[in-house]
Amino acid sequence: MIIQCSRCSAKFRFDDALMREEGVWVRCGRCQYEFFQGHPFASPVAPQTGAPHVERSRIGREADRPDAQPEKGVDAEPVIKDDIDDSEDIAASRKRPARGRLRILAYVLALLLILAGAGFLAFPDIAQQAISEWSAYLPWIEKEPPPRPSIGEGIRIEAVRQRFVASMLAGNLRVVEGMAVNETGQSLSRLQIKATLVDAQNNRLGEKRAYAGHVLSDAELTALNEEEINRRLAAPEGSTAANDRIMAGGRIPFMIVWAAEPPGAAKTFVTVASVERLPR
């Protein structure tokens, strides 16, 4: 006998020996739709869904079942299966809506994350302010550490002057001296000053460093050679003034001496080379 799917209208050849008096449940091998196929000679009464002893069969094409061959042109999976369990189908149908809701929720969360990222990029100031406000309630958001002060921040260089001293041992000396004032609000130690020589086009010619707290007199400069002068100015603790602890608001002198300076020097720039900030 020929059976036609009530959904997709596919036609199949069905073995008459599998037909029951009241009919059988069959599943289309093409669209997997289940429908009740009544006996062609039985009265057209639809059986109850949960009626006992009613087999459900799956119709389709199978190589070793010539009686299950579909009609020409119908492409379906050739399987015949009896006693299909309703509980599996019912459980699967109940899982589908839950999976759909989870999928929708995942799409919504992904969209919110994309919009939040775009907002942070478009408005960085507002984003930074929001992070600062949320950090009090979200402990895993780390606060940005305060920026560290630059080397010379809070140290003012004043009263800078330079002069030349002729020495029989070290030659013609360029002497740069001045005063450093601690305006950082905390104690400092081992302050080192740097003098940079440049030419008329501001090209760097060289630099010299010396620790603060040393001032040599003209008599000392003329009596010492270059090596002894550099050694005296390289002592971190200072000699004229203590350089191991410069109190807040304190002042300390410095001196940098050039011997045999490079030719073409036109200007001198004085900056802080290094300093240690003592704990409050």
C-alpha positions in Angstrom: 0.0 0.0 0.0 1.0 3.6 -0.5 1.2 6.0 2.4 1.4 9.8 2.0 2.8 12.1 4.7 0.1 14.5 5.9 2.7 17.3 6.2 5.1 17.2 3.3 3.0 15.0 1.0 5.9 12.5 0.4 4.6 9.1 -0.7 6.0 5.8 0.5 5.4 2.1 -0.2 4.4 0.4 3.1 4.3 -3.3 3.9 0.7 -4.4 4.4 1.9 -7.0 6.9 2.8 -4.1 9.3 -0.7 -2.7 9.3 -2.9 -3.2 12.3 -6.6 -3.4 12.4 -7.0 0.0 13.9 -4.0 1.5 12.1 -0.4 2.4 13.0 1.6 5.5 14.0 4.2 6.3 11.3 7.0 8.8 11.0 8.0 10.4 7.7 11.5 9.6 6.6 11.8 13.0 5.0 10.4 15.6 7.4 10.3 13.3 10.6 6.6 14.2 11.1 4.5 11.6 13.0 1.0 10.9 11.9 -1.5 8.1 12.4 -2.2 6.0 9.3 -5.5 4.3 9.6 -6.3 0.9 8.1 -7.8 1.5 4.7 -10.8 -0.8 5.5 -11.3 0.3 9.1 -13.8 2.9 10.2 -12.2 6.4 10.2 -11.9 6.8 14.0 -8.7 8.4 15.3 -7.1 6.5 18.1 -6.4 8.0 21.5 -2.9 9.5 21.9 -2.0 7.3 24.9 -3.8 4.1 23.7 -1.9 0.9 24.6 -0.5 -1.5 22.1 -0.5 1.0 19.3 2.9 0.8 17.4 4.6 3.8 15.9 6.6 3.0 12.8 9.0 5.0 10.8 8.7 4.9 7.0 11.5 5.5 4.6 13.9 3.7 2.3 16.1 0.8 3.3 18.3 -1.3 1.1 17.3 -4.6 2.5 13.6 -3.7 2.8 12.2 -3.5 -0.7 8.7 -3.1 0.8 9.8 0.2 2.3 11.1 1.8 -0.9 9.7 5.3 -1.4 8.3 6.3 -4.7 10.6 7.6 -7.4 11.8 11.2 -6.8 11.3 11.0 -3.0 14.6 11.4 -1.1 14.2 10.2 2.5 16.3 8.3 5.1 15.4 4.6 4.7 14.7 3.4 8.2 11.8 1.4 9.7 11.5 1.5 13.4 8.8 0.1 15.7 7.8 1.0 19.3 9.0 4.6 19.4 9.0 5.9 22.9 6.8 9.0 23.4 8.7 10.1 26.5 11.9 10.9 24.6 10.0 13.1 22.1 8.1 14.9 24.9 11.3 15.5 26.9 13.0 16.9 23.8 10.1 19.2 23.0 10.3 20.6 26.6 14.1 21.3 26.3 13.8 23.3 23.1 12.1 26.4 24.7 14.7 26.5 27.5 17.6 26.4 25.1 16.0 29.1 23.0 15.7 31.4 26.1 19.4 30.7 27.0 20.5 31.6 23.5 18.5 34.9 23.5 20.0 35.8 26.9 23.5 35.1 25.6 22.8 37.4 22.6 21.6 40.2 24.9 24.6 39.9 27.2 27.0 40.0 24.2 25.2 43.1 22.8 25.4 44.9 26.2 29.2 44.2 26.4 29.7 45.5 22.9 27.8 48.7 23.7 29.7 49.2 27.0 33.0 48.8 25.2 32.0 51.2 22.5 30.9 53.7 25.2 34.2 53.4 27.0 36.2 54.1 23.8 34.0 57.0 22.8 33.9 58.7 26.2 37.1 57.8 28.1 36.7 60.5 30.7 33.2 59.4 31.7 34.4 55.8 31.7 37.2 56.6 34.1 34.9 58.5 36.4 32.4 55.5 36.4 35.2 53.1 37.2 36.3 55.4 40.1 32.8 55.4 41.5 32.2 51.7 41.0 35.5 50.7 42.6 34.1 51.3 46.1 31.5 48.6 45.4 33.4 46.3 43.2 36.5 45.2 45.0 38.1 43.4 42.0 38.5 46.8 40.2 41.9 48.1 41.2 42.3 51.8 41.7 45.0 53.4 39.5 48.0 54.2 41.6 48.9 57.9 41.9 51.5 59.0 39.4 55.0 59.1 40.7 56.6 62.5 40.8 59.4 63.3 38.2 63.0 63.4 39.4 63.2 67.1 39.9 59.6 67.8 40.8 59.4 70.0 43.9 63.1 71.0 43.8 63.8 74.5 42.8 67.2 75.6 41.4 68.0 79.2 42.0 70.9 81.7 42.2 72.8 79.9 39.4 76.0 81.5 38.2 79.1 80.4 36.4 82.7 81.7 36.4 86.1 80.7 35.2 89.1 79.9 37.4 92.6 79.5 36.0 94.4 76.5 37.6 98.0 75.6 37.0 97.2 71.9 37.7 93.7 71.5 36.1 93.8 74.2 33.4 91.0 76.7 32.7 88.0 75.6 34.9 84.3 76.5 34.2 82.6 76.6 37.6 78.8 76.4 37.8 77.3 76.9 41.3 73.9 77.7 42.8 71.3 76.7 45.4 68.7 73.9 45.5 65.5 74.5 47.5 63.5 71.5 48.8 59.8 72.3 48.1 58.5 68.7 47.9 57.1 68.7 51.4 59.2 65.8 52.5 62.8 65.1 53.4 65.3 64.4 50.7 68.7 62.7 50.5 71.7 62.3 48.1 70.6 65.2 45.8 72.7 65.2 42.6 72.8 68.1 40.2 73.6 67.9 36.4 75.0 70.6 34.2 74.7 70.2 30.4 76.8 72.2 27.9 75.3 73.0 24.5 76.5 75.0 21.5 74.7 78.0 19.9 72.3 75.6 18.1 71.4 73.8 21.3 73.4 70.7 20.3 74.5 68.8 23.4 78.3 68.8 23.9 78.5 67.0 27.2 77.4 66.9 30.8 78.8 66.8 34.3 77.3 65.6 37.6 78.1 66.4 41.2 76.4 65.8 44.6 75.0 68.8 46.3 76.5 70.1 49.6 80.0 70.9 48.2 81.5 74.3 47.6 85.2 74.7 46.9 87.0 78.0 47.3 89.1 79.5 44.5 92.2 78.6 46.5 91.2 75.0 46.6 90.3 74.9 42.9 93.7 76.2 42.0 95.5 73.9 44.3 93.8 70.6 43.3 94.1 68.7 40.1 91.1 67.6 38.0 91.0 64.1 39.6 91.0 65.5 43.2 88.3 68.1 42.3 86.0 65.4 40.9 86.6 63.1 43.9 85.7 65.9 46.3 82.4 66.7 44.5 81.5 63.0 44.2 81.0 62.4 47.9 77.2 61.8 48.4 77.1 63.0 52.0 78.3 66.6 51.3 81.0 68.6 53.0 79.9 72.2 53.1 76.3 71.2 53.9 74.8 67.8 54.9 73.3 66.0 51.8 72.1 63.0 53.7 68.9 64.7 54.9 67.5 67.8 53.4 64.5 68.9 55.4 61.3 70.2 53.7 61.9 73.8 52.8 65.7 73.4 53.3 68.3 74.8 51.0 71.6 73.3 50.0 74.4 74.7 47.8 76.0 72.8 44.8 79.0 73.2 42.6 79.9 71.6 39.2 83.4 72.1 37.8 84.4 71.6 34.2 88.0 71.1 33.3 89.0 71.1 29.6 85.5 71.7 28.4 84.6 70.9 24.8 85.0 73.7 22.3 82.0 75.6 21.1 80.1 75.7 24.4 77.7 78.6 24.5 75.1 77.8 27.2 74.7 75.7 30.3 71.5 74.0 31.6 71.3 72.9 35.2 68.8 70.2 36.3 68.3 67.6 39.0 70.1 64.4 38.1 68.9 62.2 40.9 67.5 62.3 44.5 66.2 60.0 47.2 63.0 60.8 48.9 63.0 59.8 52.5 59.8 58.3 54.1 57.5 60.7 55.8 
